[in-house]
Amino acid sequence: MSLFRGQGLTLAALQLRTDAGRREENQARAAELLAEAADRGADLACLPATFATGLNFPSIRKDATPLDGPIVEFLADRARNHGMHIAAGVLLAEGRDLFDAAVLVGPGGDVLGLYRRAALWEGERDYLAPGEPLDAVDTPLGRIGLQVSYDLRFPEASRRFLAQETDVVVCVANLFTEFSHHVRTLARARAADNQTALVLASGSGENRFVGMAYLGRSCIVDGLVPGGAEDDADVLAEIPARTREGVALATIHPRRRRKTSDGLPFRADAAATWRTSYVWEGR
């Protein structure tokens, strides 16, 4: 710990290839990446959206599991084993409704936060139910916001995190390459919009049902890096293009970041100017 910077928080974006219909194999590869992240000192490790099953519409009801099902049980077991927080995407079944969800699990194996994706493609609405924007979650690591995939396209989906003084936004994702050319720019913009660090844990591989590949390009960015720094200084770590699996790791210092954030007028000016239901409800 630095006297001036405070305790460091090490974030890990885990990029995983998900094969539809092979949950055990997907979880085994996820376990290897989680172990690598833990060995490298990660406090918060983030897996992609629907990391264990993929989002395969023909088998979506068979693949979905409840919150107390085997996928969250796997995450809880890994969190306890490594003594770290884990955020991951889960295809969640709640009664007749299915959600593309993100879950945050603490090192004791308890579920600290659950978010159901709000932004759905038009065609997805035949299969998935929409969720609602969620407040950031208070944890021993700081205040953490959760997002899933398509949410990254919409500033409104994360705007409430600015008002809530969120430390880290985690976006678990499976983004099609054909529609995701600017995902790195979007991640940087959402972090800057809300004065947060942002972890994009993005899946690789392909969806054979729709015949499209997933982008990958997982990254960790810091929206408080000043504009006078070199062009890519806000990109703290990333997985290179055309890489299927790996771990991107970066350390931030929340105490120093909060001091920087508090010294800027952005939050107060936004509160004085904009009024939307997504921004200022809640905290």
Secondary structure, DSSP 4 states (H G I P E B T S, - for coil): -BTTTBS-EEEEEEE-B--TT-HHHHHHHHHHHHHHHHHTT-SEEE--TTTTT---GGGHHHH-B-TTSHHHHHHHHHHHHHTSEEEEEEEEEETTEEEEEEEEE-TTS-EEEEEE-----TGGGGT-------PPEEETTEEEEEEEGGGGG-HHHHTHHHHTT-SEEEEEE--BGGG-TTHHHHHHHHHHHHT-EEEEEE-BSEETTTTEEB----EEEETTS-TTS-TTTTEEEEPPTT--SEEEEEEE-HHHHHHHHHTSSHHHHHHHH---HHHHS--
